[in-house]
Amino acid sequence: MEHIDLAKQFNSFAYELAQEHMSINDKIPSISNTDLLRRIIFNKYYYALYHKYLSHDSDLRSKSGPGIHDAILKKIQACRDPKLYQVYLKLLNLRVWADYKLDDNQNALTINLSTLNNDVWSIVKRKTISC
């Protein structure tokens, strides 16, 4: 599987969860908790952009480990693409929150999922990243 394919699949998965959540979140018994559902959505949106970027950058694609997240952020910052940087940074922070900050539930409830989806999809559907 290619990075771009994984990016599209993660984006689609997160979008479908978000749509389901916005209309009938109480009908998903295993993830009816709004906080947990949003943690999953943020994580998958982040990894959609992560893999979208890796599909563009063959140098970082061959690396692994926790430092790759910061390396991607630094390269995106150098791209001078404000939208890409803004969305990636926001999702990086949301992903860290979703995975590690278990005692803070308010952050998840303030993010507009429709806006977030539009922002992520506008980047994932790009043919290339201009850096």
N, CA, C and O atoms as a GROMACS GRO file, in nm:
protein
  524
    1MET      N    1   0.085  -0.118   0.000
    1MET     CA    2   0.000   0.000   0.000
    1MET      C    3   0.089   0.124   0.000
    1MET      O    4   0.191   0.128   0.069
    2GLU      N    5   0.052   0.223  -0.075
    2GLU     CA    6   0.126   0.348  -0.082
    2GLU      C    7   0.079   0.444   0.029
    2GLU      O    8  -0.033   0.432   0.079
    3HIS      N    9   0.166   0.538   0.065
    3HIS     CA   10   0.130   0.637   0.169
    3HIS      C   11   0.007   0.717   0.129
    3HIS      O   12  -0.078   0.745   0.213
    4ILE      N   13  -0.003   0.754   0.002
    4ILE     CA   14  -0.117   0.835  -0.040
    4ILE      C   15  -0.247   0.757  -0.027
    4ILE      O   16  -0.351   0.814   0.007
    5ASP      N   17  -0.243   0.626  -0.052
    5ASP     CA   18  -0.363   0.543  -0.036
    5ASP      C   19  -0.405   0.537   0.110
    5ASP      O   20  -0.524   0.547   0.142
    6LEU      N   21  -0.309   0.521   0.198
    6LEU     CA   22  -0.338   0.518   0.341
    6LEU      C   23  -0.393   0.654   0.388
    6LEU      O   24  -0.485   0.658   0.469
    7ALA      N   25  -0.337   0.761   0.337
    7ALA     CA   26  -0.386   0.895   0.372
    7ALA      C   27  -0.534   0.908   0.334
    7ALA      O   28  -0.614   0.958   0.413
    8LYS      N   29  -0.569   0.865   0.215
    8LYS     CA   30  -0.708   0.874   0.169
    8LYS      C   31  -0.800   0.785   0.252
    8LYS      O   32  -0.912   0.824   0.284
    9GLN      N   33  -0.753   0.666   0.286
    9GLN     CA   34  -0.835   0.575   0.366
    9GLN      C   35  -0.857   0.629   0.507
    9GLN      O   36  -0.969   0.622   0.558
   10PHE      N   37  -0.752   0.682   0.570
   10PHE     CA   38  -0.767   0.741   0.703
   10PHE      C   39  -0.862   0.860   0.699
   10PHE      O   40  -0.946   0.876   0.788
   11ASN      N   41  -0.849   0.943   0.596
   11ASN     CA   42  -0.936   1.059   0.584
   11ASN      C   43  -1.082   1.015   0.568
   11ASN      O   44  -1.171   1.070   0.633
   12SER      N   45  -1.105   0.917   0.484
   12SER     CA   46  -1.242   0.867   0.462
   12SER      C   47  -1.300   0.807   0.590
   12SER      O   48  -1.417   0.830   0.622
   13PHE      N   49  -1.220   0.731   0.661
   13PHE     CA   50  -1.265   0.670   0.786
   13PHE      C   51  -1.304   0.778   0.887
   13PHE      O   52  -1.410   0.771   0.948
   14ALA      N   53  -1.217   0.876   0.904
   14ALA     CA   54  -1.245   0.983   1.000
   14ALA      C   55  -1.368   1.062   0.958
   14ALA      O   56  -1.450   1.100   1.042
   15TYR      N   57  -1.382   1.087   0.828
   15TYR     CA   58  -1.498   1.161   0.778
   15TYR      C   59  -1.626   1.085   0.808
   15TYR      O   60  -1.724   1.143   0.856
   16GLU      N   61  -1.627   0.955   0.781
   16GLU     CA   62  -1.747   0.875   0.806
   16GLU      C   63  -1.780   0.872   0.955
   16GLU      O   64  -1.897   0.881   0.993
   17LEU      N   65  -1.679   0.860   1.040
   17LEU     CA   66  -1.704   0.865   1.185
   17LEU      C   67  -1.761   1.000   1.226
   17LEU      O   68  -1.855   1.008   1.305
   18ALA      N   69  -1.704   1.106   1.172
   18ALA     CA   70  -1.750   1.240   1.206
   18ALA      C   71  -1.895   1.260   1.162
   18ALA      O   72  -1.975   1.316   1.236
   19GLN      N   73  -1.928   1.215   1.041
   19GLN     CA   74  -2.064   1.229   0.990
   19GLN      C   75  -2.161   1.151   1.079
   19GLN      O   76  -2.268   1.200   1.115
   20GLU      N   77  -2.123   1.030   1.113
   20GLU     CA   78  -2.206   0.947   1.199
   20GLU      C   79  -2.224   1.014   1.335
   20GLU      O   80  -2.334   1.015   1.390
   21HIS      N   81  -2.116   1.067   1.387
   21HIS     CA   82  -2.119   1.133   1.519
   21HIS      C   83  -2.210   1.255   1.518
   21HIS      O   84  -2.285   1.278   1.612
   22MET      N   85  -2.202   1.333   1.412
   22MET     CA   86  -2.279   1.456   1.407
   22MET      C   87  -2.429   1.430   1.394
   22MET      O   88  -2.510   1.514   1.433
   23SER      N   89  -2.466   1.314   1.340
   23SER     CA   90  -2.608   1.289   1.321
   23SER      C   91  -2.668   1.193   1.424
   23SER      O   92  -2.777   1.217   1.475
   24ILE      N   93  -2.598   1.084   1.454
   24ILE     CA   94  -2.658   0.984   1.544
   24ILE      C   95  -2.553   0.921   1.635
   24ILE      O   96  -2.541   0.799   1.640
   25ASN      N   97  -2.478   1.002   1.707
   25ASN     CA   98  -2.367   0.948   1.785
   25ASN      C   99  -2.410   0.846   1.890
   25ASN      O  100  -2.329   0.762   1.930
   26ASP      N  101  -2.532   0.850   1.935
   26ASP     CA  102  -2.575   0.754   2.036
   26ASP      C  103  -2.608   0.617   1.977
   26ASP      O  104  -2.636   0.524   2.052
   27LYS      N  105  -2.604   0.603   1.844
   27LYS     CA  106  -2.632   0.474   1.781
   27LYS      C  107  -2.506   0.394   1.753
   27LYS      O  108  -2.513   0.289   1.688
   28ILE      N  109  -2.391   0.440   1.800
   28ILE     CA  110  -2.267   0.364   1.786
   28ILE      C  111  -2.231   0.316   1.926
   28ILE      O  112  -2.157   0.384   1.997
   29PRO      N  113  -2.281   0.201   1.966
   29PRO     CA  114  -2.267   0.161   2.106
   29PRO      C  115  -2.124   0.150   2.154
   29PRO      O  116  -2.095   0.185   2.269
   30SER      N  117  -2.032   0.102   2.071
   30SER     CA  118  -1.897   0.082   2.120
   30SER      C  119  -1.819   0.212   2.135
   30SER      O  120  -1.722   0.217   2.211
   31ILE      N  121  -1.860   0.315   2.065
   31ILE     CA  122  -1.790   0.444   2.076
   31ILE      C  123  -1.890   0.559   2.091
   31ILE      O  124  -1.875   0.664   2.029
   32SER      N  125  -1.990   0.538   2.173
   32SER     CA  126  -2.091   0.642   2.192
   32SER      C  127  -2.039   0.758   2.274
   32SER      O  128  -2.100   0.866   2.274
   33ASN      N  129  -1.929   0.739   2.345
   33ASN     CA  130  -1.869   0.846   2.423
   33ASN      C  131  -1.812   0.951   2.327
   33ASN      O  132  -1.722   0.921   2.249
   34THR      N  133  -1.864   1.072   2.332
   34THR     CA  134  -1.822   1.178   2.241
   34THR      C  135  -1.673   1.205   2.248
   34THR      O  136  -1.608   1.223   2.145
   35ASP      N  137  -1.619   1.207   2.368
   35ASP     CA  138  -1.476   1.230   2.386
   35ASP      C  139  -1.394   1.123   2.314
   35ASP      O  140  -1.300   1.155   2.240
   36LEU      N  141  -1.427   0.998   2.334
   36LEU     CA  142  -1.353   0.888   2.272
   36LEU      C  143  -1.367   0.892   2.120
   36LEU      O  144  -1.269   0.873   2.048
   37LEU      N  145  -1.485   0.917   2.072
   37LEU     CA  146  -1.508   0.924   1.927
   37LEU      C  147  -1.423   1.034   1.864
   37LEU      O  148  -1.361   1.013   1.760
   38ARG      N  149  -1.420   1.148   1.926
   38ARG     CA  150  -1.340   1.258   1.871
   38ARG      C  151  -1.190   1.226   1.879
   38ARG      O  152  -1.115   1.266   1.790
   39ARG      N  153  -1.148   1.157   1.980
   39ARG     CA  154  -1.007   1.116   1.988
   39ARG      C  155  -0.971   1.028   1.868
   39ARG      O  156  -0.864   1.044   1.809
   40ILE      N  157  -1.059   0.937   1.833
   40ILE     CA  158  -1.035   0.850   1.718
   40ILE      C  159  -1.034   0.932   1.588
   40ILE      O  160  -0.946   0.913   1.504
   41ILE      N  161  -1.128   1.021   1.573
   41ILE     CA  162  -1.137   1.104   1.452
   41ILE      C  163  -1.011   1.190   1.438
   41ILE      O  164  -0.953   1.195   1.329
   42PHE      N  165  -0.969   1.256   1.545
   42PHE     CA  166  -0.850   1.342   1.536
   42PHE      C  167  -0.726   1.260   1.501
   42PHE      O  168  -0.643   1.303   1.421
   43ASN      N  169  -0.715   1.143   1.561
   43ASN     CA  170  -0.601   1.057   1.533
   43ASN      C  171  -0.596   1.020   1.386
   43ASN      O  172  -0.490   1.027   1.325
   44LYS      N  173  -0.708   0.980   1.328
   44LYS     CA  174  -0.709   0.936   1.188
   44LYS      C  175  -0.691   1.054   1.093
   44LYS      O  176  -0.626   1.038   0.989
   45TYR      N  177  -0.746   1.169   1.125
   45TYR     CA  178  -0.721   1.287   1.040
   45TYR      C  179  -0.572   1.322   1.042
   45TYR      O  180  -0.513   1.354   0.938
   46TYR      N  181  -0.513   1.317   1.160
   46TYR     CA  182  -0.369   1.347   1.168
   46TYR      C  183  -0.290   1.251   1.079
   46TYR      O  184  -0.205   1.293   1.000
   47TYR      N  185  -0.317   1.123   1.093
   47TYR     CA  186  -0.241   1.026   1.015
   47TYR      C  187  -0.274   1.032   0.866
   47TYR      O  188  -0.193   0.988   0.784
   48ALA      N  189  -0.388   1.084   0.830
   48ALA     CA  190  -0.416   1.109   0.688
   48ALA      C  191  -0.317   1.212   0.634
   48ALA      O  192  -0.260   1.192   0.527
   49LEU      N  193  -0.296   1.321   0.707
   49LEU     CA  194  -0.200   1.423   0.663
   49LEU      C  195  -0.057   1.373   0.673
   49LEU      O  196   0.026   1.402   0.586
   50TYR      N  197  -0.027   1.300   0.778
   50TYR     CA  198   0.107   1.242   0.797
   50TYR      C  199   0.145   1.158   0.675
   50TYR      O  200   0.254   1.174   0.619
   51HIS      N  201   0.056   1.070   0.634
   51HIS     CA  202   0.086   0.983   0.519
   51HIS      C  203   0.080   1.060   0.387
   51HIS      O  204   0.152   1.026   0.293
   52LYS      N  205  -0.004   1.161   0.379
   52LYS     CA  206  -0.004   1.245   0.260
   52LYS      C  207   0.133   1.310   0.243
   52LYS      O  208   0.189   1.312   0.134
   53TYR      N  209   0.188   1.363   0.353
   53TYR     CA  210   0.319   1.426   0.344
   53TYR      C  211   0.427   1.323   0.309
   53TYR      O  212   0.512   1.350   0.224
   54LEU      N  213   0.423   1.207   0.372
   54LEU     CA  214   0.524   1.105   0.343
   54LEU      C  215   0.518   1.059   0.198
   54LEU      O  216   0.620   1.018   0.142
   55SER      N  217   0.401   1.064   0.136
   55SER     CA  218   0.391   1.027  -0.006
   55SER      C  219   0.469   1.126  -0.092
   55SER      O  220   0.506   1.094  -0.206
   56HIS      N  221   0.494   1.244  -0.038
   56HIS     CA  222   0.565   1.350  -0.109
   56HIS      C  223   0.716   1.349  -0.080
   56HIS      O  224   0.796   1.387  -0.166
   57ASP      N  225   0.756   1.306   0.038
   57ASP     CA  226   0.894   1.322   0.084
   57ASP      C  227   0.964   1.186   0.096
   57ASP      O  228   0.948   1.116   0.197
   58SER      N  229   1.041   1.150  -0.004
   58SER     CA  230   1.108   1.019  -0.003
   58SER      C  231   1.218   1.011   0.103
   58SER      O  232   1.249   0.901   0.149
   59ASP      N  233   1.277   1.123   0.142
   59ASP     CA  234   1.380   1.120   0.246
   59ASP      C  235   1.321   1.077   0.380
   59ASP      O  236   1.375   0.988   0.447
   60LEU      N  237   1.210   1.138   0.420
   60LEU     CA  238   1.148   1.104   0.548
   60LEU      C  239   1.074   0.971   0.543
   60LEU      O  240   1.057   0.906   0.646
   61ARG      N  241   1.031   0.931   0.426
   61ARG     CA  242   0.957   0.805   0.412
   61ARG      C  243   1.039   0.686   0.459
   61ARG      O  244   0.984   0.587   0.508
   62SER      N  245   1.170   0.695   0.446
   62SER     CA  246   1.257   0.584   0.484
   62SER      C  247   1.293   0.585   0.633
   62SER      O  248   1.360   0.493   0.681
   63LYS      N  249   1.250   0.686   0.706
   63LYS     CA  250   1.281   0.696   0.848
   63LYS      C  251   1.161   0.650   0.931
   63LYS      O  252   1.049   0.640   0.881
   64SER      N  253   1.187   0.621   1.058
   64SER     CA  254   1.079   0.586   1.149
   64SER      C  255   1.114   0.634   1.289
   64SER      O  256   1.224   0.682   1.314
   65GLY      N  257   1.020   0.622   1.378
   65GLY     CA  258   1.041   0.663   1.516
   65GLY      C  259   0.967   0.790   1.548
   65GLY      O  260   0.913   0.856   1.460
   66PRO      N  261   0.965   0.827   1.677
   66PRO     CA  262   0.887   0.943   1.719
   66PRO      C  263   0.938   1.076   1.664
   66PRO      O  264   0.861   1.171   1.653
   67GLY      N  265   1.065   1.084   1.628
   67GLY     CA  266   1.120   1.210   1.576
   67GLY      C  267   1.068   1.247   1.438
   67GLY      O  268   1.084   1.362   1.395
   68ILE      N  269   1.007   1.154   1.370
   68ILE     CA  270   0.959   1.182   1.235
   68ILE      C  271   0.846   1.286   1.237
   68ILE      O  272   0.830   1.362   1.142
   69HIS      N  273   0.767   1.288   1.343
   69HIS     CA  274   0.657   1.384   1.353
   69HIS      C  275   0.710   1.527   1.354
   69HIS      O  276   0.659   1.613   1.282
   70ASP      N  277   0.813   1.552   1.435
   70ASP     CA  278   0.874   1.686   1.439
   70ASP      C  279   0.947   1.717   1.309
   70ASP      O  280   0.946   1.831   1.263
   71ALA      N  281   1.010   1.617   1.249
   71ALA     CA  282   1.080   1.638   1.122
   71ALA      C  283   0.982   1.680   1.014
   71ALA      O  284   1.012   1.769   0.934
   72ILE      N  285   0.866   1.615   1.009
   72ILE     CA  286   0.763   1.653   0.912
   72ILE      C  287   0.716   1.795   0.939
   72ILE      O  288   0.702   1.875   0.846
   73LEU      N  289   0.691   1.827   1.065
   73LEU     CA  290   0.645   1.961   1.101
   73LEU      C  291   0.746   2.066   1.054
   73LEU      O  292   0.706   2.168   0.997
   74LYS      N  293   0.874   2.044   1.078
   74LYS     CA  294   0.978   2.140   1.037
   74LYS      C  295   0.982   2.156   0.885
   74LYS      O  296   0.997   2.267   0.834
   75LYS      N  297   0.970   2.045   0.813
   75LYS     CA  298   0.972   2.053   0.667
   75LYS      C  299   0.848   2.125   0.615
   75LYS      O  300   0.857   2.205   0.522
   76ILE      N  301   0.733   2.098   0.675
   76ILE     CA  302   0.610   2.166   0.633
   76ILE      C  303   0.618   2.314   0.663
   76ILE      O  304   0.572   2.396   0.584
   77GLN      N  305   0.676   2.350   0.775
   77GLN     CA  306   0.693   2.491   0.810
   77GLN      C  307   0.781   2.560   0.706
   77GLN      O  308   0.757   2.676   0.672
   78ALA      N  309   0.882   2.492   0.657
   78ALA     CA  310   0.972   2.548   0.556
   78ALA      C  311   0.906   2.557   0.417
   78ALA      O  312   0.957   2.627   0.330
   79CYS      N  313   0.797   2.487   0.397
   79CYS     CA  314   0.728   2.488   0.267
   79CYS      C  315   0.670   2.624   0.232
   79CYS      O  316   0.656   2.658   0.115
   80ARG      N  317   0.638   2.700   0.331
   80ARG     CA  318   0.572   2.829   0.312
   80ARG      C  319   0.434   2.812   0.250
   80ARG      O  320   0.390   2.891   0.166
   81ASP      N  321   0.367   2.708   0.296
   81ASP     CA  322   0.227   2.682   0.260
   81ASP      C  323   0.149   2.698   0.390
   81ASP      O  324   0.136   2.602   0.466
   82PRO      N  325   0.098   2.819   0.417
   82PRO     CA  326   0.036   2.846   0.547
   82PRO      C  327  -0.079   2.751   0.582
   82PRO      O  328  -0.093   2.711   0.697
   83LYS      N  329  -0.160   2.715   0.484
   83LYS     CA  330  -0.274   2.626   0.512
   83LYS      C  331  -0.225   2.488   0.555
   83LYS      O  332  -0.274   2.432   0.653
   84LEU      N  333  -0.129   2.433   0.483
   84LEU     CA  334  -0.074   2.303   0.517
   84LEU      C  335  -0.014   2.306   0.657
   84LEU      O  336  -0.039   2.216   0.738
   85TYR      N  337   0.065   2.407   0.686
   85TYR     CA  338   0.129   2.417   0.817
   85TYR      C  339   0.024   2.432   0.928
   85TYR      O  340   0.032   2.364   1.030
   86GLN      N  341  -0.073   2.518   0.907
   86GLN     CA  342  -0.177   2.542   1.008
   86GLN      C  343  -0.255   2.414   1.038
   86GLN      O  344  -0.275   2.381   1.155
   87VAL      N  345  -0.297   2.343   0.936
   87VAL     CA  346  -0.377   2.223   0.955
   87VAL      C  347  -0.293   2.111   1.016
   87VAL      O  348  -0.339   2.040   1.106
   88TYR      N  349  -0.170   2.094   0.967
   88TYR     CA  350  -0.085   1.988   1.022
   88TYR      C  351  -0.054   2.014   1.169
   88TYR      O  352  -0.062   1.922   1.251
   89LEU      N  353  -0.018   2.137   1.204
   89LEU     CA  354   0.013   2.170   1.343
   89LEU      C  355  -0.109   2.150   1.432
   89LEU      O  356  -0.098   2.094   1.542
   90LYS      N  357  -0.224   2.193   1.385
   90LYS     CA  358  -0.347   2.174   1.463
   90LYS      C  359  -0.372   2.025   1.487
   90LYS      O  360  -0.403   1.984   1.599
   91LEU      N  361  -0.359   1.946   1.382
   91LEU     CA  362  -0.384   1.803   1.396
   91LEU      C  363  -0.277   1.732   1.478
   91LEU      O  364  -0.306   1.636   1.550
   92LEU      N  365  -0.154   1.777   1.467
   92LEU     CA  366  -0.048   1.720   1.550
   92LEU      C  367  -0.082   1.741   1.698
   92LEU      O  368  -0.071   1.648   1.778
   93ASN      N  369  -0.123   1.862   1.732
   93ASN     CA  370  -0.161   1.892   1.870
   93ASN      C  371  -0.284   1.813   1.914
   93ASN      O  372  -0.290   1.764   2.027
   94LEU      N  373  -0.382   1.801   1.824
   94LEU     CA  374  -0.501   1.723   1.857
   94LEU      C  375  -0.469   1.574   1.872
   94LEU      O  376  -0.526   1.507   1.957
   95ARG      N  377  -0.378   1.524   1.791
   95ARG     CA  378  -0.339   1.383   1.800
   95ARG      C  379  -0.266   1.356   1.931
   95ARG      O  380  -0.290   1.254   1.996
   96VAL      N  381  -0.179   1.445   1.971
   96VAL     CA  382  -0.109   1.431   2.099
   96VAL      C  383  -0.212   1.434   2.212
   96VAL      O  384  -0.206   1.353   2.305
   97TRP      N  385  -0.306   1.527   2.204
   97TRP     CA  386  -0.411   1.534   2.305
   97TRP      C  387  -0.490   1.402   2.306
   97TRP      O  388  -0.514   1.345   2.412
   98ALA      N  389  -0.530   1.356   2.189
   98ALA     CA  390  -0.614   1.237   2.179
   98ALA      C  391  -0.547   1.113   2.235
   98ALA      O  392  -0.612   1.028   2.296
   99ASP      N  393  -0.418   1.103   2.215
   99ASP     CA  394  -0.346   0.982   2.256
   99ASP      C  395  -0.294   0.986   2.398
   99ASP      O  396  -0.275   0.882   2.460
  100TYR      N  397  -0.269   1.106   2.452
  100TYR     CA  398  -0.196   1.113   2.579
  100TYR      C  399  -0.261   1.193   2.690
  100TYR      O  400  -0.229   1.170   2.807
  101LYS      N  401  -0.350   1.285   2.661
  101LYS     CA  402  -0.404   1.373   2.765
  101LYS      C  403  -0.543   1.325   2.807
  101LYS      O  404  -0.645   1.381   2.768
  102LEU      N  405  -0.542   1.221   2.886
  102LEU     CA  406  -0.666   1.153   2.920
  102LEU      C  407  -0.754   1.231   3.017
  102LEU      O  408  -0.875   1.207   3.023
  103ASP      N  409  -0.697   1.323   3.093
  103ASP     CA  410  -0.776   1.395   3.192
  103ASP      C  411  -0.833   1.526   3.140
  103ASP      O  412  -0.900   1.597   3.216
  104ASP      N  413  -0.809   1.561   3.016
  104ASP     CA  414  -0.859   1.686   2.957
  104ASP      C  415  -0.962   1.651   2.851
  104ASP      O  416  -0.926   1.612   2.740
  105ASN      N  417  -1.089   1.665   2.883
  105ASN     CA  418  -1.194   1.629   2.789
  105ASN      C  419  -1.253   1.748   2.714
  105ASN      O  420  -1.329   1.727   2.619
  106GLN      N  421  -1.222   1.868   2.751
  106GLN     CA  422  -1.284   1.984   2.690
  106GLN      C  423  -1.234   2.014   2.548
  106GLN      O  424  -1.312   2.060   2.464
  107ASN      N  425  -1.108   1.988   2.521
  107ASN     CA  426  -1.050   2.019   2.391
  107ASN      C  427  -1.128   1.954   2.277
  107ASN      O  428  -1.152   2.016   2.174
  108ALA      N  429  -1.166   1.830   2.294
  108ALA     CA  430  -1.234   1.755   2.189
  108ALA      C  431  -1.370   1.813   2.154
  108ALA      O  432  -1.416   1.800   2.041
  109LEU      N  433  -1.432   1.876   2.249
  109LEU     CA  434  -1.569   1.922   2.228
  109LEU      C  435  -1.577   2.058   2.159
  109LEU      O  436  -1.686   2.099   2.119
  110THR      N  437  -1.465   2.127   2.143
  110THR     CA  438  -1.469   2.261   2.085
  110THR      C  439  -1.431   2.266   1.938
  110THR      O  440  -1.440   2.373   1.876
  111ILE      N  441  -1.390   2.156   1.880
  111ILE     CA  442  -1.345   2.153   1.741
  111ILE      C  443  -1.464   2.125   1.650
  111ILE      O  444  -1.540   2.032   1.673
  112ASN      N  445  -1.479   2.207   1.546
  112ASN     CA  446  -1.585   2.187   1.448
  112ASN      C  447  -1.540   2.078   1.350
  112ASN      O  448  -1.446   2.099   1.273
  113LEU      N  449  -1.607   1.964   1.353
  113LEU     CA  450  -1.565   1.850   1.271
  113LEU      C  451  -1.583   1.876   1.122
  113LEU      O  452  -1.504   1.826   1.041
  114SER      N  453  -1.685   1.950   1.084
  114SER     CA  454  -1.706   1.980   0.940
  114SER      C  455  -1.592   2.064   0.886
  114SER      O  456  -1.539   2.037   0.778
  115THR      N  457  -1.554   2.166   0.960
  115THR     CA  458  -1.442   2.252   0.918
  115THR      C  459  -1.313   2.173   0.913
  115THR      O  460  -1.236   2.185   0.818
  116LEU      N  461  -1.290   2.092   1.014
  116LEU     CA  462  -1.170   2.010   1.019
  116LEU      C  463  -1.165   1.916   0.899
  116LEU      O  464  -1.061   1.901   0.836
  117ASN      N  465  -1.276   1.851   0.869
  117ASN     CA  466  -1.279   1.762   0.755
  117ASN      C  467  -1.249   1.837   0.625
  117ASN      O  468  -1.171   1.789   0.543
  118ASN      N  469  -1.309   1.952   0.606
  118ASN     CA  470  -1.284   2.030   0.484
  118ASN      C  471  -1.137   2.068   0.472
  118ASN      O  472  -1.079   2.061   0.364
  119ASP      N  473  -1.077   2.107   0.584
  119ASP     CA  474  -0.936   2.144   0.583
  119ASP      C  475  -0.847   2.025   0.547
  119ASP      O  476  -0.756   2.037   0.465
  120VAL      N  477  -0.874   1.911   0.609
  120VAL     CA  478  -0.792   1.792   0.582
  120VAL      C  479  -0.812   1.746   0.439
  120VAL      O  480  -0.715   1.720   0.368
  121TRP      N  481  -0.936   1.736   0.397
  121TRP     CA  482  -0.964   1.685   0.262
  121TRP      C  483  -0.905   1.777   0.155
  121TRP      O  484  -0.859   1.728   0.051
  122SER      N  485  -0.905   1.907   0.178
  122SER     CA  486  -0.848   1.999   0.079
  122SER      C  487  -0.699   1.973   0.057
  122SER      O  488  -0.646   2.002  -0.051
  123ILE      N  489  -0.632   1.920   0.157
  123ILE     CA  490  -0.489   1.887   0.145
  123ILE      C  491  -0.470   1.745   0.093
  123ILE      O  492  -0.386   1.723   0.005
  124VAL      N  493  -0.545   1.650   0.144
  124VAL     CA  494  -0.530   1.511   0.102
  124VAL      C  495  -0.558   1.496  -0.048
  124VAL      O  496  -0.493   1.416  -0.115
  125LYS      N  497  -0.654   1.570  -0.100
  125LYS     CA  498  -0.688   1.554  -0.242
  125LYS      C  499  -0.593   1.627  -0.337
  125LYS      O  500  -0.604   1.611  -0.459
  126ARG      N  501  -0.500   1.705  -0.284
  126ARG     CA  502  -0.400   1.769  -0.371
  126ARG      C  503  -0.319   1.662  -0.443
  126ARG      O  504  -0.286   1.558  -0.387
  127LYS      N  505  -0.287   1.690  -0.567
  127LYS     CA  506  -0.203   1.595  -0.641
  127LYS      C  507  -0.061   1.592  -0.585
  127LYS      O  508   0.000   1.486  -0.577
  128THR      N  509  -0.011   1.707  -0.546
  128THR     CA  510   0.123   1.715  -0.488
  128THR      C  511   0.125   1.819  -0.377
  128THR      O  512   0.033   1.900  -0.363
  129ILE      N  513   0.231   1.815  -0.300
  129ILE     CA  514   0.257   1.916  -0.200
  129ILE      C  515   0.373   2.000  -0.253
  129ILE      O  516   0.478   1.945  -0.288
  130SER      N  517   0.355   2.128  -0.259
  130SER     CA  518   0.458   2.216  -0.316
  130SER      C  519   0.554   2.261  -0.208
  130SER      O  520   0.528   2.357  -0.135
  131CYS      N  521   0.665   2.192  -0.198
  131CYS     CA  522   0.770   2.230  -0.103
  131CYS      C  523   0.903   2.238  -0.175
  131CYS      O  524   1.005   2.268  -0.112
   0.00000   0.00000   0.00000
